[in-house]
Amino acid sequence: MTRTFRYSLIVGAGVMAILLLLLATAAENTRLFEQNYSWLLSLNILVAAALFTLVCFMLIRLFRRYQRGRFGSVLMTRLVFLFALIGTLPGLVIYTVSFQFVSRSIETWFDVRVEAALSSGVKLGQNILESSLSNLNAQAEQLSQDLSVLTLSEQMLLLSRLSGDKNHTEAMILTSSGHIIATSSTDFLTLLPNLPTPAMLRQTGATSRYSAIEESAVPDPENPGASEGGALQLRVIIPIPKAHRTSFQKEIHFLQLLQPVSPSLAMDAEALRIAYSEYQVRSLSRSGLRKIYIVTLTLTLLLAIFAAIAAAFQIASNLTRPLLLLSQGTKAISEGDLSPRPSVESTDELGTLIQSFNEMTLQLADAREQTEKSRTDLETAKAYLESVLANMSAGVIVLDHTFRLVSCNESVERILFQDLNPHIGETLHDIENLNAFSTPVIEAFSELSIKEAAHGSLNWQRQIEIPHLAPGDEEAHDVMLLARGSRLPVEGQSGYIVVFDDVTDIISAQRSLAWGEVARRLAHEIKNPLTPIQLSAERLQMKLEHKLEPADTQFLAKSIHTIVDQVDAMKRMVSDFRNYAQSPTALLVPLNLNSLVEDIVHLYIGDNTRDIIHLNLYPDLPEVLGDASQLRQVIHNLLQNALDAVTEVNFEEENGPFIEVITEKVTYHNAANEICLAVRLSVVDNGQGFPQKMLSRIFEPYATTKEKGTGLGMAVVKKIVDEHQGRIDVRNRQKTNGAIVSILLVQLVPETSLTKPTQTA
């Protein structure tokens, strides 16, 4: 309630300030105020009504408290009445005096003699201007008569003499079509003369005279090329008689005289006109001003009264608040509420009593707080543990003593490819599609019970291989899990906890390292004997082919040829292993991937493959940082694999083999969630695709579906892509046969900017 009073006082003070400002505005700019007076009056009345409603609400509430006998209501009623009376009586006195002053003083502002003086001043200015215009007309008549008997050169000489006129008269002779014949001016700053309009010339031709008082453009002294309006000038235009007009002169000549009005005279005339106009407006609106002032004073009085009553409530509330707080605090403690009571900043006895009461309440609250702290700590620890389990990358499963599922975290669904939350409460071996996982887990805990009795083992660890059937695939590939288990108290009994993670990629990386070591040893141990074997076989053929019978010679040649071919095959295999084990570090230089792809694909386009390989290269592809020789090997391997895949398929006549090489500009988000640019190279074919079991081991050495070959092609490709800090992805096409191999290269030339990305990686 205190806040309501405070806000009411602030609003009332703001409204009264606005009213005073509007009152001052009314005295200075009546026209502007009259345009907005209606809605301002409505707004002020609305604010006054709102304050009145608020005050009525407070009075009704105080009356109800008084009727109910609430503690402190009698004291508050007396204080409110006294303070409201003290604040209202001075306002009524001031309002009465102001009302009488406004009603009687406005009429004294206006006087008949002032109005007559202003009217005479305006007429005097008009008469002076009209007299100057008459003199200029007479001067124009005389000058036109003088010009009518002169030749053109004499006319120009006569006009030049007018430049010394003390009235700064500007003369001009022009034709009826507006062409200037001669002119004279005392203003050398004006580039162009002040020409009459066609309408002025037409009026002169019709009435033989044009004379007017008009506004002129006064040159700006700071900028000679510019001008500002507001000055007055006299313009007279009359035709020149035909005394010396030549036979070929068909147009009528006109004489124009321009004479500027004295700036002081123009300013005085304008000031008189404005003062007279404002006097007339104020004289006509004096009754309206009287109403405006009275209404404003009335609204100010009402706002002052309402503000005084609100202030009375505020003061009474401040005086009775300590007693009310003490009463409320006593009742709250009896109901078990030990929260601190609002303190009262007071140095008297009431303030000391409230402080002592609050200290007692605080001591009681401390005792209860210690009791609640233990429960809060326990709940916090539980929530923290749940948060840790929810954000772990490893899967966590809690089982009771009968191997029923109690809980699991979110990573379980990602690793086991199955949501176990709907199966909570079921035994592990009853959950569908989970036998490959549940059976080894249950067996491991059974063995743990035996080990506990014999050796005191508390946990177990083993690798579990489960099949994963991806959506749309008919064959499943194996996923290797590393699982650990131990006992855990669950609901007062001995339960179990299992923590496991997908280590398929880790095992694949270990296999790659092992194959690399094997490749290094093969390259060292096998390569050295191959050359002596080949040389020895060739020497045998050279020594014996001339000493044997033809049949034996043919047999010897065939055997030697077989030995040499097999040795060459062994050399190629050793070379492949050596390249895989000892691939040189990539030398990254800027290169155009589109040009490299076109050069390599050109080698594969022959009579049999002309309609098989298709290029879909992104124009203006950003340059990448790469090793041209290594990337060339990558593209060769991918194209050769795609050609091998499509040649093994018997296509229908309308659907032939198809290979597409695609380059794209894509965007991706890095670890800092920034948008980065990359280049993607994809090779798409419509062959049989990869067997599902092969996809998880496609980058391991000796993993191949071909009858011949070492299976090192994709492993070498993976190593080269890793050297380029890129990413390779192999998948089968979903709707049609075939495979897609995509390589994402993220190292671009530094000048490459992020413009017009086509796709998102």
N, C-alpha and C positions, 0 to 999 in steps of 0.2 A: 504493500500500500504506500510506503514511503517513496518508492520509485515513481509511482503514479502521480503523487503530489508534486514531486520534483519536476517531472516532465511537463506537467500542466503549467507550472510556473514558468518554465523555459519557453513553452509555446506561447503563453500569454504575453510575456515580455517581447518575444519576437513579433507578435501581431501588433502590439502597441507601437513598436519601433516602425513597422511598416506603415501604420496609419499616420504617424507623424511625418514620415517621408512623403506620403501621398498628399498630406495637407500642404507641405511646402511646395510640392509640384503643382498643386492646384493654384497656388498664388503666382507661380512663375509662368506656367504654360497651361492655360485653361483649355485650349483646344485639344491638346494631347490627353488631358485628364478626362475630358468629356467623352472621348472615343472609348475609353476603357472603364468609365465610371460604373456602368451597370454591372459588369461581371466582378469588378473589385468590391462593390457594395455587397453583392450576393455572397462573395467569398468571406467577407468580414462578418456578415450576418451568420453564415454557416459556422465559422469558428466560434463566434459568440454563443451560438446555440449548442455547439459541442461542449464548450466550457460550462455552460449552464446545466447541460445534462450530466456532466461529470460531477458538478457540485451537488446537484439534486441526488445523484446516486450516493455520494458520500454522506449527505444528510440523512437519507433513508437508512443507510447502513448503520450510522451512528444511533439513529432512533431505535432500530431493532436491537442493537447491542444494549441500549439503555433499558428497553422493555424486558429483555432476557436477564438483566441483572449481571451482565458480564463485568469482570473485574476491571476497574479503571474507566468504565464508560461514563460515570457521573462526573469524574474529574475532567475527562476529555470534553464532555458536553459544555461544561462551564467555560473551559479555556477557549473552545472554538467560538462560543458566543461573544466572549469579551474581545478576543482579537479581531473577529469579524466586525464588531461594532467600532472598534478603534480605527480600523482601516477603511471603513465605509463612510463615516461621518465627514472626514476632511474632503473626500472625493465629491460628496454631494454639495458641500459648500463651494468648492472650486467650480463645479459644473454650473451652479446657479449664477455665479458671477460671470463666468465665461459666456453663458447663454445670453445674459443681458448685454454684455459688451458686443458680441457678434451681431445681435439683432439691431442695435442702435448705431454702431460705428460704421457699418458698410455704406449707409446712405451718405455719410459725410465725406466719403472718398470722391464723390462726383459733384462738379460745380458747373453751372451754365456758362460762366465767364471763361472758364478753361476750355470748354468745348468751342465757344465762339472764337477764342484766340487761335486755337488749332485750325479751325475752318478758314479763318482769314489768312493764316500763314500758307496753307495749301493753295488758296486762290492767288495769293501774291506770287508764289513761285510759278504758277501757270501763266500769269499775266506777263512776267518777265520773259519767259520762254517764247510766248506768242509775240511779244514786242521784238525780240531778237529775230524771230522768223520773218516778221514783216519787213524789218530793215534789210534782211538778206534778200527778200523778194524784190525790194526796190533796187538794191545793188545789182541783182541779176538783170532787171529790166534795162537799167542804164548800160550795163556792160554788153548786153545783147545788141542794143542799138549801135554802140560803138563798134562792135565786131562786124555788124552787117555791112559796113562801108569799107572794110579792110580786106586786103588780100590775105592768103593763107600765111605767108611769112610774117605779115604785119600782125595778124591775129596771135601767132605764137609769141611774138615779141611783147605784145600787150599782156598776154597771160603770164609771161615770165616776170613782169613788173609786179604782179599781184603776190609773188612769193614773199615780199617784204611786208605784207599786211600784218598789222598788230593783232588782228583777230584770228590769224593762222587760217585764213580762208583758202581752200583748195579748189581750183577751177579746172574744168575739163570740157573740151569740145569733142563730141562723138557723133557718129551717124546713127540713123534709126535702127541699123542692124547691130549696133553695139561696138563698132570699130572706133578706136580712139584716133582723133585727128591731132589734138594737141592737149597738153596738160601742164599744170604747175602745182607744186606742193612744197610745203615748208617742212614736211617730215621726211627726212632722207633715210630713215631706218626701214620704211615700208617699201618692200620690193615691188608689189603690185598695187596699182591705184584702186580705189574703192569704186567699182563700176556699178551703175544702176541695174536693176533686174529688168528683164523684158516687160514685166507687168508695169513697172514704173514708166518705161518708154511709151508703152501703149496708152497709159493714162495721160501722159504729156501730149501725145499726138491727138488724143480725143478732146482734152479740155484746155490745151495750150499752156498748161502749167501743172507742175507737181511740186508740192511743198509739204514737208512733214518733219516732226520731231521724232527721232528714232534712236535706238541703242546702237552703239558702235563698239568695235573690237579695239580695246586699248592695248598697245604694244607692251609686252613684259620687259621692263628695263634690264633684268638679268638675262633674258634670252630674247634677242631682237627678232628671231624668227617666229616666236610664239606670241600669242595675244590672249588677253583675258577680257571677258565681257563686263558690262555694268555701267559704262560711260554713256553720255548723250551727245548727239550731234544734230545739226540742222541741215537738211538737204533741200535744194531748190533746183528744178529742171524746167527750162523754157526753150522753145524753138528759136533759132536765129533767123531774122528776116532774110528774104531772098535778094537783097540789093546787088551783090556781086557774085551770085551763083553762076557758074559757067554752064554752057549748054550741055556738056556731057555729065554734069553733076545732077543726078536724078534723085539721090537720097536727101532727106531733110537733115540738117545739122542741128544738134541740141547743145545747149550750154548747161553744165551742171556745176553748182556751187555747193561745197561742203564746208561747214563751219562748226568746229567742236565747241560744245558748251563748257564753260569754266567748271573744272572738277569740284571746286568748293561749292558752286551754285548747285551742281547736280546732286552732290552728297547732302546738302542742306534740304533740297526739295524732297529727296527720297526719305530722309530722316523725318521730315514733317508728315509725309504721307504715311509712313509706317506708324508713327506715334498716333496720328489721328485715327488710323484703322484699328489699332489696339485699344484706344480709348473708346471707340464705338462698340467694339466687341465686349469690353469689360462693362460698359454701361448697360448693354442689353442683357448681359448674363449676371448682373448683381443679385437678382433674386435667386438664381441658381447657386451662386457662391454662398449666399446666406444658408440655403438648404444643405449644401455640401458641408459647411462648417458645423452646422447644428447636428447633422447626422453623424459626422466624424466625432464630435464631442460626446454625443450620446453613446456611440460604440466604445469610445475610450473609457467613459464612465463605467459602462457595463463590464468591460474587460478588467478595469481596476477593481470593481466590486468582486468579480469572480476570482481574480487573483488574490485579493485580500482574504476571501473565505478559504481559498486553497492554502494560502500561507498560514491561516489560523489552524487548519487541520494539520499542517506540517509541524508547526510549533507545538501544538498540543500533543502530537504523536511523539515528538522528541522528549517532552517532559514526562509522559506516562510510559514510555517504552521500557525503562529499566524495571518497573514494577510488573509490566506485562511479561517481559522475558523471564523474570523470576517465577512468576506463576506458571508459565508454560513449561519452564525447565523442571519444576517440581512435579508437574503432571507427567512429563515425558519420562522421568526417572521411575516414577511409579509404574509406568507401562513397559519398562525395560529398555528404553532408548537412552543410551549413554553418550550420544554424540555431543560434541562441544556446542555450547550455546553461543549465539552472537554476543561479542563483548561490547560494552558501552564505555566510550571514552569520557569519563567523568571523574573528577577528584573529590566529589562529595561522598556522603555516607552511602547513597544508593549505588554509586559506582564501585565502592569497596565491597559492598554486599554481593554485587554481581560477580566480581572477580573471585571472591572466596567461594562462591557457589560453583563457578566454572572450574576452579582448582579441584574441588571435591569430585566433580563429574569426571575430570580428566584422570584422576587416580583410579576411579572405578572402570573407566574405559581401558586404561593400560592393562588391568588385570584380565579383562575380556580379550584384549588384543593378543596377549601372549598365548591364550588358548586357541585363537583362530590362526595364529601364525604357523603352528605345526601342520594343521590341516592344509593351509595354503601352500606350504613348501612341498608337501606330498603331492598335491595336485599339479604343481609346477613341474616337479621332477617327472611325473607321469606324462604331462603334455610335452616336455622336452624329449623324452624317450620316444614318444609317438612321432614327433617331428623328425627326429634323427632317422628312425626306421622308414618313414615315408619318403625321405630324400636320399636314401642309400641307393647306390647303383646296383648293389647285390640284392637278390631276392631273399626274403626272410619269411619262414613259415613256422608257426607255433602249433604244436600238437599236444593233446592231452595224453594220459597214460594208455588210452585205447587207440591211439593214433587217429583220433578225430581232429579235424581242422578247427583250430580256435581263432586264429587271425593270420593275416598275411599283409605285406606291404604292396605298394603299387608296382614295384619292379618285377614282381612274380609274373604278372600278365605279360610283360615285355619279354621275359626270358623263356617262360614255358608256353608262350603263344596261346594262353587260355586264362580267362578271368575266373579266379577261384572264390571271389566274394560270395557268389550265389550258393556255393557249396559248403559254407561254414557250418559246422555241426556234423558233416558227413565224414566217414572214415576215409583215409587217404586212398586205399585200394578200391573203393567204390566209385571214385570220381572217374568219369568217362575220359578216355584218351590220355590217362595219366599213369598207366601201368608201367611204362618204361622208366618212369621216375619213382613211383611209389615203391615198387618191388625192391630196387637196390637200397632205398632209404630204410625200409623196414628191416631188411636183412642186415644192414649196417648197425642199427640199434640193437638187434638181437645179438650180433657178435660183440657189441660193446658191453652188454650185460655179462657175457662170459669173460671178457677181458677185465671188467671191474672186479669180478670175483678172484681172478688169478693175478693180475698185475696192477690193479687199481687205476686203469685208464679211465679218463673222464670225457674224452671226445674221440671222434673218428674223422677221417678225411679220405675221399676217394673221387675218382672221375666217373661221371655217368654220361653215357651217350644216349640221346633221345632223338627220335625222328621228328622232322619238321616238314609238314605238308603245307606249302604256301597256297593261297587262294588261286585257283585256276590251273594248278599243276597236278599232274597225275602221279608223279613220283616224288618221294620225300628225300630230303638230304639230311644228313646227321648233324646234330649240334652237340658239342662237347661241353659238359658242365663240370665245374670243380665244386663239390659239395662238402660241407663240414657240418657235423652234428654233435650235440651234447645235451645233457639233461637240464631241465629248467622247471622250477616249481610252478605249477599251474593249478589255481583254485584249490590250494592246500594239498595237492597231490603231486607226485612226480610226473612231469611232462617232458616234452622234447622241443628243441629248437633246431631248425635246419637253415643254414646260410649257404647260398650257392650263387655262382656267377657264370656267365657264358665266356668260356676261354677258347672258343673255336678259332678266333683270330690270333690269339697268342700261340696256340699250338701250330697254326699254319705258319706263323712267323718263325717258330722254332724249327719247323721242318725246312723252311727256306734256308735258315742258317746252316742246318745240317747238310742240306744238299749243296750249299756253297762250299762247305768243307770237303765233302765228297768230290765235288767237281775239281777243287784245287789239287787233291791227291791224285785223281784220275789223270788230270792234265800233266802232272809231274811223273807219275809212275808208268803210264801207258805210252805217252808220246815218244819217249826216248827209245824203246825197243822197236817201234814201228818202222823207222827209216832203215835200220840194219836188216830187218826182215825183208823189206821190199828190195833192197840192194842185193841181198843174198839170193833171192829168188830170180832176179834179173840176171845175175852172174851165172847161176846154174843154167839158165836158158841159153846164154851166150856160149858156155863151155860145152854143153852136151847136145845142142840141136844139130850139129854137123856130124856127130859120132853115132847117132842112133838111127834106127830104121825109120822110114816115114811114118809108120803107125805110132811108134814110140815118140817120135818128134811131135806129132800132132797132140798126143796125150800130154806130153810135157808142156807144150805151149798153152793148152787149155788149163792145166793145173796152175801154171805160173800166172796166167791171166786172172784166174780166180783169186789167187793169193794177193795179187796187186790190187784188184778191185776191193777186196775185203779190207786190205790195209788202208786204202783211200777212204773207205767208209768209216774205219776206226779213226782215221785222222780228222775227218769232218766231225765225228761225234766228240772227239777230244777237243777240237777247236770250239765247238758249241759250248762244251762244259767250261773251257777256259774263258770264253767271252762272258759266260754267266757269272763265273767266280771272280773274274778280274776285270770287270767292265770299267773303263777309264772314267775319271771324273768329268762330268759334263762341262763344256766350255760354253757358257751362256753369252750369246751375242744377239743383237736385234735381227730378226728375220721375218719375212712375210710367209705366213703359213699357207696362204692360198697359192702362192707361186710354187712352194715346195710340193704341195699336193698335186698341182697340175703337172709338174715335171715327172713325178713318180707315176701318176696314173697314165701319162702318155706312153710309158714303157710297157704298160699292160694292155694297151688298146691295140689289138690285132684283128685279123679277119674273124676269129672265133669269139672275141670278147668285145667287139665294137659296140654292140647293142646291150651289153650286160652292165658295164660300169657307167654310172651317171654321176655327174658333179652338181652339187647344190651349194655353192660357195657364197658366203655373205659378202656383199660389196663393201669396200672401205673397211675391211677387217683390221683391227688394231694389230700392230706388230708385237710379237712375243719375244721374250728372252729365252733362247734355246740353243741346243747344240744341233746343227743341221744334220750331221752324220748320224747321230743317235736317233733323232726324230725321223730321219729317212728310213732307218732300220725298223722303227715302230710301224710306220705306214706300210712298208713292205710286208712285214709279218701279218698285219691286219688284213691287207688286201689278199695275200696268199691264202690265209685261213678262210676268208669269205669265198674266194674262187674254189677252193677245195670243197667247201660246204655245198655250193650250188651245183657243182659238177657231179656230186653223188646222188642227186635227186632227179628222178624222171618226171619232168614237167609236162603238163598238157600243152597242146599246140597253142592255145590262146594265152597261156600263162607261162612265159619262159623264165629263165634265171634272171635275177635282178640284184644288183649291188649299187648302193647309193653312198657317196662320200659327202658329208655335210659339215660345213663350218658355220659357227654361230657366235654372236656376241651376246653374252649373258651377264647377269648381275647376281651377286650373292652377299650374304651378311657375314662379316668376320666376327671374331670373338668380342670385339668392342661394339657389336651391333651397328657397324657402319656399312653402308652400301659400297661394294667394290665391284670392279669390272673384271671379267675373265673371258677367255676364248675356249670354245668347246669344239672338239673334232669327233665326229661320229661316223662309224661304218655300219651300214644296215644291209642285211642280205635276207633272202627268202629261202634259205636252206632248211635243214632239219632242226637247227638250233642246238643248244647244249643240253645234254642229259642233266636232269635236276641234281643228281648226286655229284656231278662234275662241277657244278657252279660253285660249291663251297671250297673246291680244291683246284680251281682253274688256274691259279697263279703258282701252284707248286710245281717244281721240276718233275718231269716224267709223268705228268698228268695230261694224257692225251687220249683222244678217241680214234686217232689214225692208226692204221696198221704199221706204218713206217714213221720213223722220227723219234726224237728223244723227248719230246714234250717240253722243250725249253723255250719255245717261242713266246708264249704268254708270260712266262716267268721273266724273260729278258725284257719284255715290254713293261712289265710291272716295275722292274728295277729302274729302267730309264725314266719312266713317269715319276717315280719317287725321287730320282736325282733332280728332276725339274720341279720338285715340290708341287706336283700336280695330283690329280685324283683320277683313277680309272674305274669304270663301272661296266659290268658285263651282265646282261639279262636277255631273256628270250622275249620275243614279241608276243603280245597277249592275244590279239585277235587272229593273227595269221602266223604261218610258220616262219622261222628265221630267228636271227639273233641281232642284238644291238650292242656294239662296243663303243663306249663314250669316254673320251679323255678330256679332262678339264685342266687347262693351263692358266694358272693364276699370276704368273710372273710376266708382266707386260712392260713395254718400254715406258719409262717414267713420264714422257710427254703425253701419254695416252690419257684422255679426259673421259669422264663419264657422260657420254652423250648418246641419246637415242638407243637405249638397250632394247633388245628384242625379246629376250626371255629372261626368266629368273632361274638360276641354278638351284 
